Amino acid sequence: MEDKFGRIQLPRRSFLKSAGALTLTPLISILPFRASTANLASSILTKAIPATKEMIPIIGMGSWLTFSVGGDEKDRARCVRILQAFFARGGAMVDSSPMYGSSQAVIGHCLTKLDSPAGLFSATKVWTLGKSFGINQMASAEEMWGVKQFDLMQIHNMLSWRTHLETLKEWKAQGRIRYIGITTSHGRRHEKMEKALLEENFDFVQFTYNMVDREVEQRLLPIAKERNIAVIVNRPFQRGGLFDMVEGKTLPDWAKEFDCENWAQFFLKFVVSHPAVTCAIPATSQVAHMHENMGAAYGKLPDKDMRARMLRYFSDQI
C-alpha cells in the first residue's frame, strides 16, 4: 500500500512478521522526512533518571531482530539510515543484548559510520551464566560497540542476576559503566523482579508494558517510582500485535489534543505518559517508522483522564 507521500510501504505488522528474514528484504525508498508543525515548534520531551536527575528522551530504540542483519551490506546501510534518523530526531538511548544475534556488531558498525554521535546513551545487557563468562561477554560488547564506557549495563531476563550484579557494582565503581539495570519481558518473572527491586539498589529496570499488557501497573511500576528506579519499557507495540488490533480503524480526532498523528504515537504516548515510565524502546526496520516513533517524543502527553479515554477507545476497537 502507499503512504501519504506515495511511497510503497508494508504495514507495520507485516514488516515485523518478516523481521526474521531481513537479509532477504529489499530496500524501501524513503523520501526526506517532513516534520509536523508541532514537532518543528517544540523540543524533544525528556524525563529524569531518578538516581542522578540526568535527563533522557522519552523514546529510545530497541534492536531485537531489527538490527540482527549480519554482514549484509544493504541491510547494514539501511540500519545506518535508521539510526541516523533516530539521532536526527533527538534520540539517545540505543538498547541491545548479546541475545539479539548480530545486533551489537551492527550497531557498532553504524556508530562508526555516524562518527559515534555525542548524544548516544548506550545500553546493553549481560546474558549468560557465571561471573567469568559475564565479564567476557561485556568486554566483547565494548569491543563491538566501540565504547570505553557503557551508559547502562543490564542483567538480561534476570539470568544469574546476583552473580552479575556484583560484577556490575565493581565496574560502576571503576567508571566502566554509569548505571546498573535488570530486565524481564513477555510479562514473566514479575514476582522475582519485585523481590530483586526491593532487595537491591538498581538504577534502571526494564519490562514489558503496553495497552494490552498492563499487569506492571499493579506492583512493578509503583515499586520503581517508590524506589527511584528509572523504567525502560520494552514491547510497547506488543511485537506489532497492537497494530493488528486496530488495522483498518480510524485514529480518533481528539488524539490531536496531545499531538498524536498515528497509531504508533497513540500507543507510545500512552506508555511514556505513565508517571513512573522513563523511556520506551520500540524497534523498527524502516526509516519511515522511526520517524513515526520519534514523533511520540514531541508535543503534549496525555494526562490521567486522557489515558483512561485512550484505553476506552482502544477497547472499543478490538
N, C-alpha and C positions, 0 to 999 in steps of 0.2 A: 504494500500500500504506500501511497505518497503522503509526505507530511505537508505542512502549510507552505513550505518553500519549494515543493515539487520534487523533493528527494525521495528515492525509493527506500523505504525503511521496513525492517522486520518488526513486528510487535514486540514489546519488551519481553513478554513471557516466552515467545517463540525463540527469541535470541538467547535467553537464559537456558532454555532446554538444549540448545545446540552448543553450549559453552564447553562441554567436554570434548568437542571436536573442533576447537577453534582454529587449529592449524589448517583445516580444510575450508574455512570460511573465507570467501572473497572479501577484499577491502570494500568498504562502502564510502562513496564520495560524500564529503561533508562540506557544505558551504560555510563561510565565516559566520560565527555566532552573532546574532542580533540581540543585544541586551534590551530588556524591557525598560520602560521609563522608571519604574520603581527601583530596578537594580542600579540604573545609572545615577539615581538621586540619593542613594544611601550606601553606607559602608557595610561590610560583612558583619553578621552577628557573631558574637563570641560569648563564651562563658568561662568562668574562673575554675581552675583546678583547685579544689578546696585546700590541699596541702600547702600550696605556695601562693595562691591567688594569681598565678600566671594565666593569661587569657589565651584561649584557643578557639578557632572557628567551630561552629556547632555541626558542620558537615565535614566529615573526613572521607577517606577512601579505603575500602576493603580490596583484597586481591585474590580471594579464594576462587579458583577456576579461571577467572578472567585474565590473570597475568601468567598463568602456567602455560606458556606457549613454546617453551624450549628454545631452540636456536633459530627457528624460522624467521628470516629477515623481514618479511612483510608483516607478520604478526607483531614482531618486536617494534617495527616502525609505527604500527597502529597504537601499541601501548605507549610509545613516546608521545604521540599526539594526545592520547587520553590524559596522561599525566601533565602534559603541557597545558591542556585546557583546565585541569584541576587547579594548578598553581595560578594560572591567569585569572581565575575567578576567586582567588584568595584562599584556596585550600591549604592545609598544613599537615594534618595527621594522615600518614600512609601506614596502613596496618597489614602485616603479613604473618607468615608462620612457616616453619620447616614442613608442616603438614601439607602446605599448598603447592606441592610439586616444584616446578622451576620458578615460582613467583618471585622468590627473593633474588635470584640471579638476574631475572628480567628487570626487576625494579632497580637493581644496581646498574644495569646497562642503561636504563632510561635516565637515571640520575647523571650519568657521565655525559649523555647527550644533551641534558639540560643544564650542565655545569653545576650540579648539586645546588638546587635552589636554596637560598638563605632561609626561606620560610618553612622548610621541611621540619615536621615533627615526626621523627622516625619511631615506629612502634612495631616490634615483632615479638616472637614468643620462643620459649623453650618447650620441647615436646619429646621427651624421652625418659627412660628410666636411669637412675643412678647419677651421682654427682659428677664423675669424670666425663660421662657421655654428655651431660648437660653443658658443662664447660666447653667441651669441644664443639658442640652444636652452636653455642652462642658465639664462639670465636669464628666459626665458619660464617655465621650470619654477618659479622662485622666485615669480613673479607668480601662477601658477596655484595653487600650494600655499599661498601667503600666508606664506612663511617668509623670514626675513632671512639665515638660515644653515642649510644642509643638514648633517645629521649625516654623511651619506655620499653622495658622488658617484662613480658607477661608469662605466667605459667599456664600453658595451654591445656584447657579441659581438666585442670586440677591434677594432671598426671604427676605423681611423685612430688606433690607440691611442698611438703615440709622439707624435703631434701633440697630442692631447688631454691626455696626461699632463703635458706642460709647462704647459698652462693650469691644470690641477688643482693642480700644485705651487705655482703663483703664488696661486691662490685660497686654498689652505690656509695659506700664509704670511700672507695678508691677513686670515685669520679668516673667510672667506666660506664655507668648508666645513671640517669637522672631520677627516674621513677620506677616503682615496682608495681606490677599488676597481676591479676589472676583472672582466668576466663572459664566460661562454660557456654554451651549453645544448645539448640534443639529443645530448650525448656528442661534440660536434665540437671541433675545434681544440685537442685536448689537447697535441699536440707544441708548437704555437705558444704555448700558455698556459704550458707548462712552462718554455720559454725566457724568456718575459716575467717569470715569477715569480723566476727565477734571476738575471736581469739587473737588475731594478728593485726598489725597496722599496715594495710595496703594503701597505696596512693590511688590506684585505679582498680576497677572491677569491670569486666565485660560479660554481657549476657544478651540473650535474645529478648526483644520487645517490639511489638507491632500492634496493629489494631485488632488482630485476632489473638495473638499470644500475649496475654496481659497478666499472667499469674504473678509476675515480679512486682506488680503494683501492691500486692498484699504484704510482702515481707522484705524482699531484697532492695527495692528502691527506697523504702523508708529507712532501712538499716544504713544504706550507703549515705543517705542525707544526714542521718544522725551521727555517723562516724566520720563525716567529712571525707568521703571517698568519691573520686570522680567516676562517673559512669559512662562507659562506651557501649553503645547498642549495636549488636550485630543482627543480621537478618531483618532489617526494618521493612522489607518487602515480602517477608516470608518466602525467600528464594523465588520471588516472582509470582507467588500464589495470589497475592492481593490484586495483581493486575488481571488475573483470570476472573476473579470475583466481580470486577467492575467492567469487564470487556463489553463494549457497546453502551455503557452507561454514561450519562452526562454529568460532568462536574457541576455542582450547584453554583448558581450565580453569586451566592453570598460568600463563596470562597475568596472572592476579590477583597473582602473586608480584611483578610490577613495576607494579602498579596500572593495568593496561590493561583498558579496558571495551569496546572496539570495534575494528574493523579499522583505522580511521583512526589511532587511537592506537598500534596494533601497528606500522603502517608508519612513523609519525613517531618513535616511541621507538627503533626500530631505527636510524634515520638520526641522530638527535641524540645517541645514546649512543656514537657513534664518538668517540674521544678528540680528533680533530682538527676535528670539526664544532662550530661555534659556535651556529648558528641555522638552522632550516628555515623556509621561507616558503610554505606551502600557500595556495592561493587558493580561495575559495568564494563561492557566490552565495546561500547560505542561512544564516540565523542559527543554526539548529539544528546545522548542520555546523561553524560557527565554534566553538560550544561543545564539540563533539566534538574538534575540532583542538586547542583550547586545553587540553583535559583532558590532552593529552600532556605538558604543561609542569608537571604536578603529580605528586607521589608519587615512586616509585622509578624508576630507569632500569635496563635490563638490563645485566649485566656481560658480559665476553667470552664466557664459556661459554653464557650465556643467549642472546646474539646468535647463536651458532652453532646453538643449538637452534631459534631462531626461523627461521633460514634452512632448516634441515632440514624443519621442519614446513610452511613455505610451499612448498618444492619438492615436497613430497608432495601438496599440494592442487592443483597446476596441471598 
